[in-house]
Amino acid sequence: MSWLSSIVLGIIQGIAEFLPISSSAHLIIFRDVFGIGQGMDPSMALAFDVALHLGTLLAIVVVFFSDFWKMLIKGFSKGVKDPEGKILWYLIIATIPAAIFGVLFEEPIEEVIRSNFVLIAIALAGMGILIYLIDRHAKQNNSIKKMSALDALIIGCSQVFALIPGFSRSGTTIAAGRARGMSREDAAKFSFYLSAPVVLGAVGVQLLKEGTIPLLLQNATLFIVGILVSFVIGLLAIKFLLKYLQKHDFAIFMWYRIALAIIVITWVLIR
């Protein structure tokens, strides 16, 4: 893999992890369809994806460090009686469904679904339309401070679908938050909060797999570049989306996802 590929994939991860367009689908598509970083064996590709996710995890921690700190302090000192402490325990509730399904179905997803470009394209287009429709018809009578344990559980369950490339972790959780009456900003913010434990868990599991750490060490320079790029771009993407959603809906993301799905289907038909 070249330096340019490392930088491009870092940019893709930094943008797609937080915008509702599916980072896993984009990494697969840009690698296999557009040839960016093509030629890596599956173990190398997976290790590099882990490195890129580490960069976006750092971006989340930096942007929301103050929020996370307050959640931890108040969550353990005051529990659910405190509005900020309550969020910590709701994040734990919301993380459980994806953690269970991730452990149970990781291998089938890696072996079958990640190479099924038609399914990825369908997920991209279908979820893009669903996000737009849910947002358009959603009420706005809830917020992070008012949310319940049931809200957290439903958002967490929606995250299970994001295990399939194309659905988008941020897209499914934001859509679920909107369906529960949260504002666009609050739904996006809770989605960002939720990404921290989920990505941390996914990175931790991959690092424990045999051969991952040696691969990281052998390609340390390229991986560090990818981490730094995804970190910086991730910072910009978080701030962009929170500001964008103050005045705009998800139409642009829907049309982008549909266009990308058409490109992928066309590639499948003519290759």
N, C-alpha and C positions, 0 to 999 in steps of 0.2 A: 504494500500500500504506500502511496506517495504522500508527501507533505500536503499537497493540494487536496487530495482526497480526505485527509484527516481534518483539514480546515473546513472543507465544504460540508462534511458529515457533522462536524461540530456545530456549524451554523444551522443546519437542518434540525438537529436535535434541540438546540437552544430555542428555536422558534416553535417547532411542532410539539414540544413537550407541554407547553402552556396554552397555545392557541388550540381551539377545538377541532384539530385536523388530523390527529393521530401520529405521534412521533414514531411508533413502531412500524406503521405502514410506510411512512416516508423513508425511513432508513432502509427498509426492504426494497421499496420501489427505486430509490435513487441508486442503490447498490446493484440490483439485479436488472432493472429496466434501463436505467440511464448509464450504467457502468461506472459509477463513482465508487471507487474502492472495490471493484469487482475482482474476483480471483481469490479472495480470502477463503480459507476453509471454514466450515461452520463454527468450530471452536474459537477460531481467531475473531470471526465476525461477532460472535456472542460476547467475547471478552471485551472487544472494542465498544460494543453497545453498552456494556456495564460501565466502562470508563466515561462514556458520554453522559450517562445518567447520573454519575457521580458529580459531574460539572453542574447539571441542572439542580441537583439536590443542594449543592453549595449555594446556588443562586437563591433558592427558596429560603434557606437558613439566613442568608445575609439580609434579604428584603424584609423578612418577617421575624427577625431575631427578637425584637422587643416583644412582639405578640406571643411568641413561643415561650419566652422567659416568664411573662406574666401568667400564662396558662399553667406552666409547671409549678410555679410558686403557689399560686392560688388553688390550683387543682389538688395539690397534696396538703395544703394547709386549711382550706375552707371547703373543698369538694364541690359538689353540684349546687351548693347554696350560693356560690359566687358566679356571676354571669361568665367571667373569663375562665374560672376554674372548671365550670361545667363543660366548656368547649373541649378541654383536654380529654375528658372521659367520653364525650361524644365522638371525638376523633378515634379513640380506641375502639368504640363500638363499630364505627364505620369501617375500620380497617379489617376487622375480623372476617367478613365474608370473602373478600378478595384474597386474603392470606390463606384461608382454607382451600378455596378453589384453585389458587395458584400452585399450592403444594400437590394437590390431587391430580391436576390436569396439565401441569407444565410440559411434560414430555409429549403427550399427544398434540398439544398446540405447537410446540417447537418442530415436531417431526412432520406434521400434516398441514396445519393451517398456514404456517408461515410461508409455505411454498405454493399455496393455492391462491394465485393472483386473481382469479375470478371472484372468489369469496371475499378477498380483501377489497376489490373494487366495489362489490355489492355493499359491503359494510360501510365503505367511505360514502357512497352516494346515499344509501338508505338512512344512515345515522345523521348525515348532514341535513336531510329533509326533516327528519324527526326533531332534531334540535331546534330548527327554525320554527316548526309548527308548535312545539311545546312552548317555546318562548313567546310566540305571537299570541297564544291563547291563555297564557298563565296569568293568574291573579297575583297581586303583590300585597300580601297581608302577613308576611312572615319576615324574619331576619335571623342573623346568626345568634343574636342575644335572646331571641324569642323561640328559637328552634327547640324541638323536643327530642327525646331519645329515639322515638319512632322516625322522625325526620332523618336523623343520623343513620339509622339502620337502613332505611330505604335508599339513601344516597350511597351508602356502602355497598348495598346489594347491586345497585346499578353499575358500580365499578367492576363487578365481575365480568360484564360483557366486554370491558376494555382489554381483557386478556386476549381477545381476538383482534389481531391487527386490523385497523381500519375504523374500529368503533371510537377510539380516543378516550383515554382516561379522563381528561379534563372535559371533553364534550359530554360524556355520559353523566358525570357527576354534576356539571353545571345544569344540564337539562333536568336532572332529578331534583336539584335544588329549586329550579324555576317551577317545576311541577308542584313542589311543596309550598309555593307562594313566596319564595325568597326573591329579592331584587337581583338584577343581573350582577351587580357589583358584589353583593353578599354571596351569591351562589358561586361566583368565580373565586372569591376570597376563601371560602370554605374548601373549594376544590384544590386551591393552592396549599392550604394548610394540610389537607388530606394527602397530598402527594408526598410530603416529607416522610411519614412512616412507611408508606407503600414503597417508595423508591428505595429508602434505606433498607427495608427488608429484602427487596429484590436484589439489590447490590450485595448485601450480606450473604444471601443464599448462593449467588453466583461465585462470589469470592471463595466460598468454602468448597466449591467443586474442584475435583482434582484436575490440575493442569491450568487453571485460570490464572493463578498468581505467577507461575513461571512465564506464561504468555505476556502478562502485563510487564514483567521485569525485562523480558527479552526485547520488548518494543516500547520501552519506557518513554523515550523521547516523543514518538508519534502519539502515544496515548496521552501524555501530558499536554501536548498541543491541542488535542481534541477536547480534553477536559477544560482547559482554559478558554477555548473558543466557545464551547457550549455554556460555560459559566457566564461569560460576558454577554453573549447573545440572550441567554436566559433572563438575566437581569433586565435587559431592554424589553423583552417580550412580556414579562410580568407587568411592568409599568405601563407598557402600551395597551395591553388588554384591559386593565382596570380603568384606564382613562377612556379608551374607545367605547366601552360598554356604558359609560355615563350618558351617551347621546345616540348610540347606534344599536341595531339588533344583530342577528347572526346571519343575515342574508348573504353577505359577502363570503362567509365561510361555507355556506351551503353550496353556492355556485362554484366555488373553488373545488370543493370535494367532488361535485358532480363532474366537473371538467377533468380532474385528475383520474377519476374512475373511468371516464371514456377513453382517456389516453392509455390506461392500463389494459382495458378490454381490447382496444385496437391493437396494441402490442402483442397480446396473447393470440389474436386471430391471424396476424401476419408473420409472426416469427417462424 
